[in-house]
Amino acid sequence: MNAIIMKVSRMNIRGTHCIFLFGVLILISLATGCSSDAKTMTYDVNSEITGEEKEDILGTVNDRIYEDVERGNEKEELTKLSAIYKGGKEVSVPEGRYNIFGIQAGVLTLLDENGEPWLKETLNESGVTVSLLETDIIHADAGFDNVTITKAEENNEPLFTKGIWEVGTDIDPGTYKVFIGYGHGFLEIFEEGKEPRVYEIMGNMVGETQTDIHKVITFEEGQKIRVKGSVRYEELDSDD
């Protein structure tokens, strides 16, 4: 009789353990599900960055970025800022399209006619390409030894380096496969009256092998594209 009671007791204990373990598994499953949701909530189905991460990347968007700039009035001779000490140096140039390069690393800030920043970039010799109004102010901080501003040459390659580019001028409207040029970077799309879009463009090299990691993005006439890093692109084939 005692043996029967002990056997039943062991069965009850085992049953209790099973119930307990089952409960733990449910909790782990729920926690994993929540964690997975937390990771995927940052991205929508088009791999577009959204939420707080997007806000952190964009910062405050100044309406100056939407303004159109006439090209062809650029200053032909080089503008150079040197002996940049504490407080930095500022300069303006005629309306047009320019490449701005810095020797040593520093922060370049572009200010609108009201003195409000509309673009801020950490630069070294890689430079940035932008279209400037005559009322824009170029501010170079003391991190640079010197900064040079030159007329931008026409871009004939399917490559966007760091800077701001315009759909309809620098790239035809359409749907493209977008690859990273090197490392990784971000591509932001601005269209007046619409919410900016942000994409992270990941590296596509494994060792010395090129992979097919890319984003499929549709660009529309008049949109401004801001690139942080560099990206390559090719028109999407109907077979892709």
Secondary structure, 3 states (H helix, E strand, C coil): CHHHHHHHHHHHHHHHHHHHHHHHHHHHHHHHHHHHHHHHCCECCCCEECHHHHHHHHCCCCHHHHCCCCCCCCCCCCEEEECCCCCCEEECCCCEEEEEEEECCEEEEEECCCCCEEEEEEECCCCEEEEECCCCEEEECCCCCEEEEEECCCCCCCEECCEEEEECCCECCEEEEEEECCCCEEEEEECCCCCCEEEEECCCEECCEECCCCEEEEECCCCEEEEECCEEEEECCCCC
